[in-house]
Amino acid sequence: MRIVIFGKSYASDRKEEIRTIFSSLGTYSPELLIDREFAGLLHKMGVKTPEATLVADNDFEADLALSLGGDGTFLKTAERIGDKEIPILGINLGRMGFLADVQCCETAQAIDEIMAGHYHIEERTLLHITDGSRAAWPFALNEVAVLKLDTSSMITIHAYLDGTFLNTYQADGLLVATPTGSTGYSLSVGGPIVAPNASNFIINPVAPHSLNVRPLIIDDNAEITLVAEGRNRHFLVSLDGRSEEKHSGESITLRKAAFSTRIVKRDKQVFADVLRKKLLWGVDTRSNM
């Protein structure tokens, strides 16, 4: 098996966990590829790895990708994988971890299961800015956000679905989130949690001026056009945190991407269990007071 490995840019506090990961992999002697930047960090940390090929661009092929870090690292890994259809296993060296949801203490067992073929793959929808972006990678696994820039004033965002006017939002911003992104930025601004296999997008305002404006769940086959304007002549378009500045009055058009991100899940791992664990459902915190 050929495995490509990506990691977070700062992981010196996780040296022993990373050593355990490479030790578990070494049992199976896979062909390893390691991101050059991450390999440099491992060298500085004194972590010895099996013989591996270093990759510095996106010109590689593999059977499996490992993302060592948090959800931010996973998003960067998904960008590097692009449309190669390489499944990604997220090993959590961060905090919450909805995407990187294999804990360090579970790594050895998870690798054993995967090498034995005991896993399944979830196909996750991406958003594609088909018009109005200069980004080299105009795709987002979590969300596309239109946000105000360097001013306390709100921005005005006109939204259209399949060419039909939907609403004018006056707010700090507007998110279009995937089901995967429903547990990210969208959740933090009051959006609903959507099952990852649902065929939907979420349109969710950030601090809207009107209390009547609420998040809206739409079919993911819809084409979404957003036009932003305001007192400031510029605004931000952010794709999973990668931002570009645009002029007031410019539009962007979003559609479902023609490919998906493939995420490796352990056979006994289900979304309901992840929600209960990560969001502490059923836990009475008063008992710790």
C-alpha positions as CSV (number, residue, x, y, z in Angstrom):
1,M,0.0,0.0,0.0
2,R,1.2,3.5,-0.8
3,I,0.4,6.1,1.9
4,V,0.9,9.8,1.7
5,I,1.3,11.7,5.0
6,F,0.5,15.4,5.7
7,G,0.8,17.1,9.1
8,K,0.2,20.3,10.9
9,S,3.0,22.9,10.7
10,Y,3.5,23.0,14.5
11,A,3.4,19.7,16.3
12,S,6.4,19.7,18.6
13,D,4.1,19.0,21.6
14,R,3.0,15.8,20.0
15,K,6.3,14.1,19.4
16,E,5.5,10.9,21.2
17,E,2.1,10.5,19.5
18,I,3.7,11.0,16.1
19,R,6.4,8.4,16.9
20,T,3.7,5.9,17.8
21,I,1.9,6.6,14.5
22,F,5.1,5.8,12.5
23,S,5.8,2.8,14.6
24,S,2.4,1.4,13.9
25,L,2.8,2.0,10.2
26,G,6.2,0.4,10.2
27,T,4.7,-2.9,11.2
28,Y,3.2,-3.1,7.7
29,S,6.1,-1.7,5.7
30,P,4.0,0.4,3.4
31,E,5.5,2.7,0.7
32,L,5.5,6.1,2.3
33,L,5.3,9.6,0.8
34,I,5.6,12.5,3.2
35,D,4.9,16.2,2.6
36,R,8.3,17.9,2.4
37,E,7.4,20.7,4.9
38,F,6.1,18.2,7.4
39,A,9.2,16.0,7.0
40,G,11.4,19.0,7.8
41,L,9.4,19.6,11.0
42,L,9.8,15.9,11.9
43,H,13.5,16.2,11.4
44,K,13.7,19.2,13.7
45,M,11.7,17.3,16.3
46,G,14.1,14.3,16.2
47,V,11.4,11.9,14.9
48,K,12.8,9.2,12.8
49,T,10.6,7.9,10.0
50,P,10.9,4.9,7.7
51,E,12.3,5.5,4.3
52,A,10.0,7.8,2.4
53,T,9.6,9.9,-0.7
54,L,9.2,13.6,-0.1
55,V,6.4,15.4,-2.0
56,A,6.4,19.2,-2.4
57,D,3.6,19.7,-4.9
58,N,0.4,17.9,-5.9
59,D,2.0,15.5,-8.4
60,F,1.6,12.2,-6.5
61,E,-0.5,9.2,-6.3
62,A,-1.4,7.0,-3.3
63,D,-3.9,4.5,-2.0
64,L,-4.5,6.3,1.3
65,A,-3.7,9.8,2.8
66,L,-3.1,10.4,6.5
67,S,-3.7,13.8,8.0
68,L,-1.9,14.3,11.3
69,G,-3.3,17.4,13.1
70,G,-6.7,18.9,13.6
71,D,-9.6,19.8,11.3
72,G,-7.5,22.7,9.8
73,T,-4.8,20.3,8.8
74,F,-7.5,18.0,7.3
75,L,-8.9,20.8,5.2
76,K,-5.4,21.5,3.8
77,T,-4.9,17.8,3.2
78,A,-8.2,17.7,1.2
79,E,-6.9,20.6,-0.9
80,R,-3.7,18.8,-1.7
81,I,-5.6,15.6,-2.6
82,G,-8.0,17.6,-4.8
83,D,-9.9,15.4,-7.2
84,K,-7.5,12.4,-7.0
85,E,-10.1,10.4,-5.1
86,I,-7.5,9.3,-2.5
87,P,-9.3,8.5,0.8
88,I,-8.2,10.5,3.8
89,L,-7.9,9.3,7.4
90,G,-7.7,12.1,9.9
91,I,-5.7,11.5,13.1
92,N,-6.4,14.1,15.7
93,L,-3.5,16.0,17.1
94,G,-5.7,19.0,17.7
95,R,-8.7,19.6,19.9
96,M,-12.4,19.1,18.7
97,G,-11.8,17.1,15.6
98,F,-14.9,16.4,13.6
99,L,-12.9,15.6,10.4
100,A,-9.7,14.4,12.2
101,D,-11.7,12.1,14.5
102,V,-9.3,9.2,15.2
103,Q,-7.7,10.0,18.6
104,C,-4.0,9.4,19.2
105,C,-4.8,6.6,21.7
106,E,-6.8,4.8,18.9
107,T,-4.1,5.1,16.2
108,A,-2.5,1.7,16.4
109,Q,-5.9,-0.1,16.4
110,A,-7.2,2.1,13.6
111,I,-4.2,1.4,11.4
112,D,-4.6,-2.4,12.1
113,E,-8.2,-2.2,11.1
114,I,-7.5,-0.3,7.9
115,M,-4.7,-2.6,6.8
116,A,-7.1,-5.5,7.3
117,G,-9.7,-3.7,5.2
118,H,-12.1,-3.1,8.1
119,Y,-13.2,0.4,7.2
120,H,-15.7,2.3,5.1
121,I,-15.5,5.5,3.0
122,E,-17.8,8.5,3.2
123,E,-18.2,10.7,0.1
124,R,-18.3,14.4,1.2
125,T,-19.7,17.1,-1.0
126,L,-17.6,20.2,-1.8
127,L,-18.7,23.7,-2.9
128,H,-17.2,25.1,-6.1
129,I,-17.0,28.8,-6.9
130,T,-17.7,28.5,-10.6
131,D,-17.5,32.3,-11.3
132,G,-16.1,35.3,-9.5
133,S,-13.0,33.8,-7.8
134,R,-9.3,34.1,-8.6
135,A,-8.4,31.3,-6.2
136,A,-6.0,28.7,-7.5
137,W,-8.2,26.1,-5.7
138,P,-11.8,27.5,-5.9
139,F,-13.3,24.7,-3.8
140,A,-14.4,24.3,-0.1
141,L,-15.2,21.3,1.9
142,N,-16.6,23.2,4.9
143,E,-18.0,26.6,3.7
144,V,-17.7,29.6,1.5
145,A,-18.1,32.8,3.5
146,V,-18.7,36.4,2.3
147,L,-17.6,38.7,5.1
148,K,-17.2,42.4,5.8
149,L,-13.7,43.8,5.7
150,D,-12.0,46.1,8.2
151,T,-15.1,48.1,9.3
152,S,-17.8,48.1,11.9
153,S,-20.4,48.6,9.2
154,M,-22.5,45.7,8.0
155,I,-22.5,44.6,4.4
156,T,-25.4,44.0,2.2
157,I,-25.5,40.6,0.4
158,H,-28.1,39.9,-2.3
159,A,-28.7,36.1,-2.7
160,Y,-30.2,34.3,-5.7
161,L,-31.1,30.6,-6.1
162,D,-31.0,29.4,-9.7
163,G,-31.3,32.9,-10.9
164,T,-34.3,33.7,-8.7
165,F,-34.0,36.4,-6.0
166,L,-34.0,34.9,-2.5
167,N,-33.2,37.6,0.0
168,T,-31.1,40.7,0.8
169,Y,-29.1,40.0,3.9
170,Q,-27.7,42.9,6.0
171,A,-25.2,41.3,8.3
172,D,-21.5,40.9,9.1
173,G,-21.5,38.1,6.5
174,L,-23.1,35.2,4.9
175,L,-22.0,31.5,4.9
176,V,-22.9,28.8,2.4
177,A,-21.9,25.6,4.2
178,T,-21.8,21.9,3.2
179,P,-23.1,19.2,5.5
180,T,-19.5,18.6,6.5
181,G,-19.2,22.3,7.4
182,S,-22.4,22.3,9.4
183,T,-20.3,21.4,12.5
184,G,-17.8,24.2,11.8
185,Y,-18.2,27.9,11.4
186,S,-21.8,27.5,10.5
187,L,-22.6,25.9,13.9
188,S,-20.8,28.6,15.8
189,V,-23.1,31.3,14.3
190,G,-26.3,29.3,15.1
191,G,-26.7,27.0,12.1
192,P,-28.2,23.5,12.2
193,I,-26.2,20.3,12.3
194,V,-26.8,18.4,9.1
195,A,-25.9,14.7,8.6
196,P,-22.8,14.4,6.4
197,N,-24.5,12.3,3.7
198,A,-27.4,14.7,3.3
199,S,-27.8,16.3,-0.2
200,N,-28.1,19.9,1.1
201,F,-26.3,23.2,1.6
202,I,-26.9,25.7,4.4
203,I,-27.3,29.4,3.8
204,N,-26.5,31.0,7.2
205,P,-26.1,34.8,8.0
206,V,-23.5,36.0,10.4
207,A,-25.0,38.5,12.9
208,P,-27.9,39.5,10.8
209,H,-29.5,42.9,11.3
210,S,-33.0,41.4,11.2
211,L,-34.2,38.9,13.8
212,N,-36.5,37.4,11.2
213,V,-33.6,36.1,9.1
214,R,-32.8,32.5,9.9
215,P,-30.5,29.8,8.4
216,L,-32.0,28.1,5.3
217,I,-31.3,24.5,4.1
218,I,-31.5,24.1,0.4
219,D,-31.0,21.3,-2.2
220,D,-27.3,20.9,-3.1
221,N,-28.2,21.0,-6.8
222,A,-29.1,24.6,-6.6
223,E,-26.9,27.3,-8.1
224,I,-26.2,30.1,-5.6
225,T,-25.2,33.7,-6.6
226,L,-24.1,36.2,-4.1
227,V,-23.6,40.0,-4.7
228,A,-22.1,42.0,-1.8
229,E,-22.0,45.7,-1.4
230,G,-21.6,48.2,1.5
231,R,-19.9,51.4,2.7
232,N,-16.6,49.7,2.5
233,R,-15.6,49.2,-1.1
234,H,-14.2,45.8,-0.5
235,F,-15.3,42.5,1.1
236,L,-13.7,39.1,1.7
237,V,-14.6,35.8,0.2
238,S,-13.2,32.9,2.3
239,L,-13.0,29.3,1.2
240,D,-12.3,27.1,4.3
241,G,-10.4,30.0,5.7
242,R,-8.5,30.9,2.5
243,S,-9.5,34.5,1.8
244,E,-9.4,36.8,-1.2
245,E,-10.5,40.4,-1.3
246,K,-13.2,41.5,-3.8
247,H,-14.7,44.8,-4.8
248,S,-18.1,46.0,-3.8
249,G,-20.7,44.9,-6.3
250,E,-18.8,41.9,-7.6
251,S,-20.7,38.6,-7.6
252,I,-19.7,35.0,-6.9
253,T,-21.6,31.9,-8.2
254,L,-21.5,28.6,-6.2
255,R,-22.4,25.1,-7.2
256,K,-21.8,21.6,-6.0
257,A,-18.3,20.4,-7.1
258,A,-18.1,17.6,-9.8
259,F,-16.0,15.5,-7.4
260,S,-16.1,14.7,-3.7
261,T,-13.7,14.3,-0.8
262,R,-13.4,10.7,0.4
263,I,-13.1,10.3,4.1
264,V,-12.0,7.0,5.8
265,K,-14.1,5.9,8.7
266,R,-13.6,2.9,11.0
267,D,-16.4,0.3,10.6
268,K,-17.9,0.9,14.1
269,Q,-17.7,4.7,13.8
270,V,-21.1,6.4,13.2
271,F,-22.0,10.1,13.1
272,A,-24.4,9.9,16.0
273,D,-21.6,8.6,18.3
274,V,-19.3,11.4,17.1
275,L,-21.9,14.1,17.9
276,R,-22.5,12.7,21.4
277,K,-18.8,12.6,22.2
278,K,-17.7,15.9,20.7
279,L,-20.7,18.0,21.8
280,L,-21.0,16.3,25.2
281,W,-24.6,15.4,24.6
282,G,-26.1,13.8,27.7
283,V,-23.3,15.0,30.0
284,D,-24.4,16.9,33.1
285,T,-21.6,19.4,33.7
286,R,-23.2,20.4,36.9
287,S,-21.8,17.3,38.5
288,N,-18.3,18.7,38.2
289,M,-19.2,22.0,39.9
